[in-house]
Structure formats: structure tokens, C-alpha cells
Amino acid sequence: MADTVACLVVDDEGGTVRSALRDADGVASERIDGDALTDRLGGGDTDIVVIRDDPPDWDGVDLFLAARTKSSLPVLLVGTDPAPDRIETAIAAGVTDYVCWTDAPSLAARVRGYATRPMLDPFAQAAEYAEFGSGLAHDAKNPLNVVTGRLELLDVDATHEDAIDRSLSRVGTLLDELSTVGKLARPVVDPERLSIETVATNVWGEMNVPNATLSVTATGDVSAEDGRLRELFERLFDNAVTHGGDDVTVEVGETAGGFYVADDGGGIDDADRKRVFEAGYGTARDGEGYGLYVVKRIADALGWRVAVTESEAGGARIDVRTT
């Protein structure tokens, strides 16, 4: 038997989940009320959280989302007789697993298994990757700064100096992209209703594109995190300007299932459309090919879908399906 795992059980007084785990081998369980959950997380004395799910009186998904704002610990939801769509909702929200109640030994086995293999939890994986990516990007910038500073002191032929500068700049950009992708890997835990028109207009206003034009005809809203939606529009607008030129016209329109961003540039060849969302794949000389890859990562995290087609003006059109 593995070492005893510390399990926090969110259940009511005398609840079946807490009772099942009270005497389980290898599990030290403690029952708490839902209101106390977030206060108990983050202290390092818990290995796994188990939450009873019995909506609407005891909404395990809401409790899980609250827990995710404080911790990346594995979280199991336990339901007595859940409907299939309830299980789907919970898993889509990001729970480690949804356990249909069977018997105490089986539940205890799952608790021990997930607690000792936390990297199976996608949220834990994302949190670790985000921490690793941001730390690596930060640490790697220091030696790059040293190289850049020493280069200024050397008598290097202008041709070689320009090539070195471009290479160092590219490495710096790639590190920034690594950090960004790491942050976006985290599941969405605090969405809100956001106006497509407002966010798109604000993002465009912060870009330095005086000769380009933005037209926003979309009037609806979407459920998203503000930072991710802003990043999505920044990437889509930057892609339009990069490929369409400084005087490009960009339109943000509405569809039955979401919205689109279209331009009047040169468009994207059919042969490239299946690959534009791949990491590092770019068709422009400037840039590293991560713009639309980041767009897809954001869409995936929000449960959306993206596709590239041709705009009415013959340029590129990126459709974002949000429902």
C-alpha cells in the first residue's frame, strides 16, 4: 500500500462520500463544508479534493471551479446517479474525473491513484507547464542580454552584426511565445460575458496601425476571460496586418455560431489552410509562425473552434465558432 494520502472531502454532515472514505485504507479524509473549501486550499497539507455532486442543492461543478481559482490539486466529483450530460458538463469544466458512485473500496482506490499521479490531471499539467515555460523564458533572457551587451563592445563587421542581432531577436521572440503559450495552457476558470465589439475595438485602438481600417459589425457577446479574448483579437489583427499590409481593411462580423475576422489582403492559399494553426508554421518572412497557433490554443481552452476560409474581398477570414 502506498503512503497515506490526505483527502479533503466536500460533503454535508453525515454525507455518503465522507462516510465511504472515513475508514478507507491509505486515505486520511477530512470533511468540510463548501463555504470553507477555498480557505483550506493552497496550504500544502492536502493531496486531493473529493466533492459530492448532487445538483441543484449541492453543485459540485461550481465548487470545483471555485477550487481551481486557488489550487491545481486533483479534484474528483462523485455523483450517485448522474445524467450523462452532467458528467459531460463536469469533464468539460476540467475536473480530474467524475466518479459514478459504486462502492467505498473503488472510490478509495481512485482517490489514492489520482493523488499519487497528479500529472494525469490536465489542470496540474497545464499549471506545471505554465510555470516551467515562464521560468525558462525569464531565465534565458539573462544570458541573451549578456550576449547583446558584449556584442556592442566588439568590432564586428556590419553584415555579421545584423545577422547576429536578428538571430538574438528571434530567440527572444520565441522565448516570449513560449511564456505566452504556457500561460494559455491553463484551463479557463473565471469566464464572463464580454462584448465582441468592445473588446475588438479596444484592442485595435492599442495597435500602431494608422493606415489600416477596422470595421466592427458584430454586436453580440461571448463567455470568455478578458485576457484571452484580447490576446485572440491581438493575434488575429496582427496576422491581418502582417499578411495584408499596413493599409489593410479588417472586419469583425457576426455569424450564427460566433464571429469572424476578415481582411482584404492576399488571402491564404488552399495548401496552407490546413497548417496555419500549427506551431511555428508561417507564410510571412517576418514573424515566427505562432500567431494563429496561439489563436487555436485560446479557442481550444474556451471550448471554441476556429477555421480559415476566404473573405468576400479575397483576403483571409478566420471563423471562430463559440457555440
C-alpha positions in Angstrom: 0.0 0.0 0.0 1.3 3.5 -0.9 1.7 6.2 1.7 -1.5 7.6 3.1 -2.9 10.5 1.1 -4.6 13.5 2.6 -8.1 13.9 1.1 -10.3 16.9 1.6 -14.0 15.8 1.2 -16.6 18.5 0.4 -19.8 16.9 1.7 -22.7 17.7 4.1 -22.8 16.4 7.6 -23.1 12.6 7.5 -22.7 12.6 3.8 -22.2 9.3 1.9 -18.9 10.3 0.3 -17.3 11.2 3.6 -18.6 8.1 5.2 -17.2 5.9 2.5 -13.7 7.4 2.9 -13.7 7.6 6.7 -12.2 4.1 7.2 -10.6 3.6 3.7 -7.1 2.1 3.7 -4.4 4.6 2.7 -6.7 7.6 2.9 -6.8 10.2 5.6 -10.0 12.2 4.9 -11.4 15.3 6.4 -14.9 16.6 5.7 -15.5 20.4 5.2 -18.4 22.5 4.0 -18.4 24.0 0.6 -18.0 27.5 2.0 -14.7 26.6 3.6 -13.1 25.0 0.6 -11.1 27.9 -0.9 -9.8 28.9 2.5 -8.3 25.4 3.0 -6.6 25.1 -0.3 -3.0 26.2 -1.0 -1.6 25.3 2.4 0.2 22.2 1.2 -1.5 19.8 3.6 -3.9 18.2 1.0 -3.2 15.8 -1.8 -6.6 15.5 -3.4 -10.1 17.0 -3.2 -13.3 15.0 -3.5 -16.6 16.8 -4.0 -20.1 15.4 -3.8 -22.2 16.4 -6.8 -25.9 16.5 -6.3 -27.3 19.5 -8.2 -29.1 21.8 -7.7 -28.8 21.6 -3.9 -25.1 20.6 -4.0 -23.5 21.8 -7.2 -20.1 20.1 -7.4 -19.1 21.8 -10.6 -19.5 25.3 -9.1 -17.4 24.1 -6.1 -14.8 22.7 -8.4 -14.5 26.0 -10.3 -14.1 27.8 -7.0 -11.3 25.3 -6.0 -9.5 25.9 -9.3 -9.0 29.6 -8.5 -6.9 28.5 -5.5 -5.2 25.2 -6.4 -4.2 22.8 -9.1 -4.8 19.7 -6.9 -6.6 16.7 -8.5 -10.4 17.1 -8.0 -12.8 14.2 -8.2 -16.6 14.8 -8.4 -18.8 12.0 -7.1 -22.4 11.5 -8.1 -24.9 8.9 -7.1 -26.9 8.6 -10.3 -25.7 11.4 -12.6 -27.2 12.0 -16.0 -24.8 11.7 -18.9 -24.9 15.4 -19.8 -24.0 16.2 -16.2 -20.9 14.1 -16.4 -20.0 15.7 -19.8 -20.5 19.2 -18.2 -18.2 18.4 -15.3 -15.5 16.9 -17.5 -15.7 19.8 -20.0 -15.3 22.2 -17.0 -11.9 20.5 -16.3 -12.5 18.1 -13.3 -9.9 15.4 -13.0 -12.6 12.8 -13.2 -16.3 12.2 -12.5 -16.9 9.1 -10.4 -20.3 7.4 -10.5 -20.9 6.0 -7.1 -20.3 2.3 -6.9 -18.7 1.3 -3.6 -16.3 2.6 -1.0 -13.2 0.5 -1.9 -13.4 1.6 -5.6 -13.7 5.2 -4.6 -10.8 4.9 -2.3 -8.7 3.3 -5.0 -9.4 6.2 -7.4 -8.5 8.7 -4.6 -5.2 7.0 -4.0 -4.5 6.6 -7.7 -5.1 10.2 -8.7 -3.4 11.7 -5.6 -0.2 9.8 -6.3 -0.3 10.5 -10.0 -1.3 14.2 -10.1 0.3 14.8 -13.5 -2.6 12.8 -15.0 -4.7 15.9 -14.1 -4.8 18.2 -17.2 -5.0 21.3 -15.0 -2.0 20.2 -13.0 -0.1 19.5 -16.2 -1.1 22.9 -17.5 -0.1 24.7 -14.3 3.3 23.0 -14.3 3.9 23.7 -17.9 3.0 27.4 -17.4 5.4 27.7 -14.5 8.1 25.9 -16.4 7.6 27.9 -19.6 7.5 31.3 -17.9 10.6 30.4 -15.7 12.6 29.2 -18.7 11.7 32.3 -20.7 12.7 34.6 -17.9 16.0 32.8 -17.1 17.1 32.5 -20.7 16.7 36.3 -21.2 19.6 36.9 -18.8 22.3 35.3 -20.9 20.8 36.8 -24.1 21.1 40.2 -22.6 24.7 39.5 -21.7 25.4 38.4 -25.3 23.7 41.5 -26.7 25.6 43.8 -24.4 29.0 42.2 -25.2 28.2 42.3 -28.9 28.0 46.1 -28.7 31.6 46.2 -27.4 33.0 44.1 -30.2 34.3 45.3 -33.5 32.1 43.1 -35.8 31.5 43.6 -39.5 28.1 45.3 -40.0 26.8 42.3 -42.1 27.6 39.8 -39.3 26.4 42.2 -36.6 23.0 42.5 -38.3 22.7 38.7 -38.7 23.6 38.2 -35.0 21.1 40.9 -34.0 18.3 39.2 -36.0 19.1 35.8 -34.5 19.2 37.1 -30.9 15.9 39.0 -31.5 14.3 35.8 -32.9 15.4 33.8 -29.9 13.9 36.5 -27.6 10.6 36.4 -29.5 10.5 32.6 -29.3 11.0 32.7 -25.6 8.2 35.2 -25.3 5.9 32.9 -27.3 6.9 30.0 -25.0 5.8 32.0 -22.0 2.6 33.1 -23.6 1.6 29.5 -24.7 2.4 28.3 -21.1 0.0 30.8 -19.6 -2.7 30.0 -22.1 -2.4 26.3 -21.3 -4.3 26.8 -18.1 -8.0 25.9 -18.2 -10.5 28.7 -18.1 -11.8 29.1 -14.6 -13.4 32.6 -14.4 -15.3 33.4 -17.7 -17.6 36.4 -18.0 -19.9 37.8 -20.7 -17.8 40.1 -22.9 -18.9 42.3 -25.8 -17.2 41.3 -29.0 -17.4 44.9 -30.3 -16.0 46.5 -27.2 -13.0 44.1 -26.8 -12.2 44.2 -30.5 -12.3 48.0 -30.7 -10.2 48.4 -27.6 -7.5 46.0 -28.9 -7.4 47.7 -32.3 -7.1 51.1 -30.6 -3.9 50.0 -28.8 -2.2 48.9 -32.1 0.0 51.1 -34.1 -1.6 50.8 -37.5 -2.6 54.3 -38.6 -3.2 53.4 -42.2 -5.3 50.3 -41.6 -9.0 50.3 -41.1 -11.2 48.3 -38.7 -14.9 47.7 -39.2 -16.9 46.0 -36.4 -20.4 44.8 -37.2 -20.6 42.2 -34.5 -22.9 43.2 -31.7 -23.1 40.1 -29.6 -21.2 38.9 -26.6 -19.3 35.7 -25.7 -18.4 33.9 -22.5 -14.6 34.2 -22.1 -11.8 35.5 -19.9 -11.0 39.1 -20.9 -7.2 38.5 -21.2 -7.6 35.5 -23.5 -10.2 37.2 -25.7 -7.9 40.3 -26.0 -5.0 38.0 -26.9 -7.1 36.3 -29.5 -8.0 39.6 -31.2 -4.4 40.9 -31.0 -3.2 37.8 -32.8 -5.9 37.9 -35.5 -5.4 41.6 -36.1 -1.6 41.2 -36.2 -2.0 38.4 -38.7 -4.2 40.5 -40.9 -1.7 43.4 -40.9 1.3 41.2 -41.4 -0.2 39.5 -44.5 -2.5 42.3 -45.7 -0.2 45.3 -45.4 -0.2 48.5 -43.4 -3.3 49.8 -45.3 -5.4 46.6 -44.8 -9.1 46.8 -44.0 -10.2 44.4 -41.3 -13.8 43.4 -40.4 -15.1 41.8 -37.3 -18.5 40.3 -38.1 -21.1 38.1 -36.5 -22.2 34.6 -37.5 -25.0 32.3 -36.3 -22.5 30.4 -34.1 -19.9 33.1 -33.2 -17.9 35.7 -35.1 -15.2 36.1 -37.8 -12.2 38.3 -38.5 -11.7 39.0 -42.2 -9.4 41.2 -44.3 -8.9 42.4 -47.9 -5.3 41.2 -48.1 -3.8 38.5 -50.3 -5.6 35.6 -48.5 -4.2 32.2 -47.5 -3.5 29.6 -50.2 -5.6 26.4 -50.0 -2.4 24.4 -49.5 -1.6 26.4 -46.3 -5.1 26.4 -44.7 -4.7 23.1 -43.0 -1.4 24.1 -41.5 -1.7 27.7 -40.5 -2.8 26.7 -36.9 0.4 24.6 -36.4 3.1 25.8 -34.1 5.9 27.6 -36.0 4.2 27.4 -39.4 4.2 30.8 -41.1 3.9 32.2 -44.6 5.4 35.6 -44.0 9.1 36.4 -43.7 8.5 38.5 -40.6 7.3 36.7 -37.5 7.8 33.2 -36.0 4.6 31.5 -37.1 2.9 31.3 -33.7 0.1 33.9 -34.2 -2.6 31.6 -35.4 -1.3 28.7 -33.3 -1.9 30.9 -30.2 -5.4 31.7 -31.5 -6.2 28.0 -31.7 -4.9 27.3 -28.2 -7.1 30.1 -26.9 -10.1 28.8 -28.8 -9.5 25.2 -27.5 -9.3 26.4 -23.9 -12.6 28.2 -24.3 -14.3 25.2 -26.0 -14.4 27.1 -29.3 -13.5 26.1 -32.9 -11.5 28.0 -35.5 -11.3 27.7 -39.2 -9.8 29.6 -42.1 -11.6 30.5 -45.3 -11.6 33.3 -47.9 -13.2 36.6 -47.2 -15.6 38.3 -49.6 -12.8 40.7 -50.6 -10.5 37.8 -51.5 -8.4 38.0 -48.3 -8.3 35.8 -45.3 -11.2 35.1 -43.0 -10.9 33.3 -39.6 -14.2 32.0 -38.3 -14.5 31.5 -34.6 -17.3 29.2 -33.5 -18.3 29.8 -29.9 -21.4 27.7 -29.6 
